[in-house]
Amino acid sequence: MSYKKAKHILPAALLVLIQEYVDGEYIYIPRKEEHKKSWGSNTSTKTELDLRNASIYTDFLSGIDSVTLSEKYYLSLKSIQRIILKEKRKAISMKSLRF
């Protein structure tokens, strides 16, 4: 996100009105609902996390315990448990779609 100078994009009357509420401070103006982007849509982070989580679940299925996975992936035990449960549910729902 980049900052824009208000005096370059807002009408002078509106700028004066905004200064009545916020003078010299940074404010965030949220996007319109129809212009919002989903998390991870601008980067590959979401895909990378999905691949990591699938790898964690595969390792778990191959017999690696949660504590070892926690150390291997530098995540808390609770995070590993949450990922395993999520991936397990995903695998179950994929099986039910096949039949």
N, C-alpha and C positions, 0 to 999 in steps of 0.2 A: 504494500500500500504506500502510495506517495502522498505527500502533503501538497495542497494547492493554496495559493494565497487568496484569501476571501475577496480582497479588493480587486483581484483580476477576474473573478467569476461571478460575483454577486452584484446586484444593483446597489448603488450607494445608499438608497433609502433602507434597503433590507439590512445592509451592513451596519448602519447606525442603530437599527432596531435590535439586532443581535448583540451589539456592544452594550446595550442597556442591561442584558442578562449575563453576558460573558465578555469581559473586557480583557483582552490580551491572553486568554487561556486557550488551550487546545480543546476542541470538542469533536466528538465522533458523530457523523451523520450516517445512520444505517441505510443500507440499500433498500430499495423497494422490494416487497415480497417476491414479485415476479422476476426480479433480476438476481436473486440470491443464488449462489452456487453451493453445491454440496461440498462437505468437507473432503479435502484431498483431490478435488477435481483439477487443480492447477499443478499438482506435482505427482510424483510416483509413490509418495509415502503410503497411501492407502493400499496400493498393490503390493508394496514391499512388506507391509504389516500382514497382509493376507497370506503371502508366501511364507513369512516367518511363522505365523500361527499354524499353518498347515504342516510345516516342518516339525514344530513342537508336537503336534498331535501324532504325526507319523512316528517320531521318536518314542512317544509315550506308548503307542501301540506295539512298538518293537521291544518294549520291556524296560525302557529307561524310567526310573522313578522320578517323581515330581521334584524332589530336592536336588537331584542331579541336573534336571532340566533348568531349574531355577539358577543354578550356578553357571550352566553352559550358556544360557541366553541373557544372563545378568538381569533377571526379573525376580520380583518377590514370589514367594511360594503361592500367595493368594492370586497373583496375576496368572501364574502358570495354571492353577486350578480353574480359574475363570476361562482361560483360553481353551483348555481341554474340554470343559463342559460345553462351551460354545461350538467347538469343532465337532464334538460328539453329536450334539443336537442337529448340526448342519448335515452330518453324514446320515443320520436317521431320516431326516426329511428328504434327502436325496434318494434314499432307498425306497421310501414310500412313493415317490414320484415315478419310479421305474416300474412299479407293479400296477 
